[in-house]
Every structure is written in structure tokens, then in C-alpha cells.
């Protein structure tokens, strides 16, 4: 494999194709040990792109395989950090409107009417807030919601917090708007 790396770094396109074909398979297998299979494929692909852009800059002799795995580890770590932050932000509901909604009696028809009324008010007053809450409820990933709504992550989190506050004020009357 080291010989293939060296040939590829000298400009041999067939060696480069063979290296990256093999590398992508190996990196995908390693990534699957740490993340879901669909995410592993994306992370391996991103790693290969980074490696392809930078491997010719590395001087000889060098352990290309070890370097490639380190690039993959960094990509996995960044992905897990990003996922962890998303989960933390969306799941830290203790004492919030969402936590109280989760504890609300599901079969209480009065509460259901109140909830529907509050959701209708939210939709008419703040349609963007309502759409984001709906996308979150449907389970869309944060990045996809950001693309659909054309906002960055920070703006999404701000809008989400505001929509929860508005909904909480309507439902419970005790949160500031």
C-alpha cells in the first residue's frame, strides 16, 4: 500500500484511484464502529476528500495509512461533538414547556383543546416558529431544518427557544414572552 501511496503522490492517476477506492472501504468500516452506517459513509467520504486534497503535500517517508486514519478520527470526533451538541440543546427540557407537555395527561380533552388553540395562535402569529416546531416534532435533523428554513444553527436554536416560550405562555401563562 505504501508503494501505491508513493506512486499516487508522484502523479500516477491509476495508483491514486486504487488507493482511494481501497481507502474509502477501509475508512467506512472503521467509521461504522463509532457512528451509524449512513453517517459512516458520509464521514468516510469527507475524510477521503480531505486526504485527496492534502496527501501530496506530505513529505516522504510517511505513514499515509496512519495519517488517513487520524483524519478519519478527527472527522468522527467533530461529527460526534456536533451531534452531541444538537441532542443536548434539543433534549434539555427539564422544567421547560416541553417537559410539562410530556407530563400532561394525553387523554384529557380539555388540555387537547387548549393545546390546539395555542398551536393555532402560534401558527397565525408566528408561522415560522410553528413550522420549526413541526419539523422538530417530525424528527428532521437539525442541518436539514436549517436548509429548509434558510437559517443557521444559532438562529434555529433562538427561534426554537422563542417558540417554546410563546407556547408555554399560552398553555401555562407563567413564562414571559
C-alpha positions, 0 to 999 in steps of 0.5 A: 500500500505504501508503494501505491501511496508513493506512486499516487503522490508522484502523479500516477492517476491509476495508483491514486484511484486504487488507493482511494477506492481501497481507502474509502472501504477501509475508512467506512468500516472503521467509521461504522464502529463509532457512528451509524452506517449512513453517517459512516459513509458520509464521514468516510467520504469527507475524510477521503476528500480531505486526504485527496486534497492534502496527501501530496503535500506530505513529505516522504517517508510517511505513514499515509495509512496512519495519517488517513486514519487520524483524519478519519478520527478527527472527522468522527470526533467533530461529527460526534461533538456536533451531534452531541451538541444538537441532542443536548440543546434539543433534549434539555427540557427539564422544567421547560414547556416541553417537559410539562407537555410530556407530563400532561395527561394525553387523554384529557380533552380539555388540555387537547383543546387548549393545546390546539388553540395555542398551536393555532395562535402560534401558527397565525402569529408566528408561522415560522416558529410553528413550522420549526416546531413541526419539523422538530416534532417530525424528527428532521435533523437539525442541518436539514431544518436549517436548509429548509428554513434558510437559517443557521444553527444559532438562529434555529436554536433562538427561534426554537427557544422563542417558540417554546416560550410563546407556547408555554405562555399560552398553555401555562401563562407563567413564562414571559414572552 
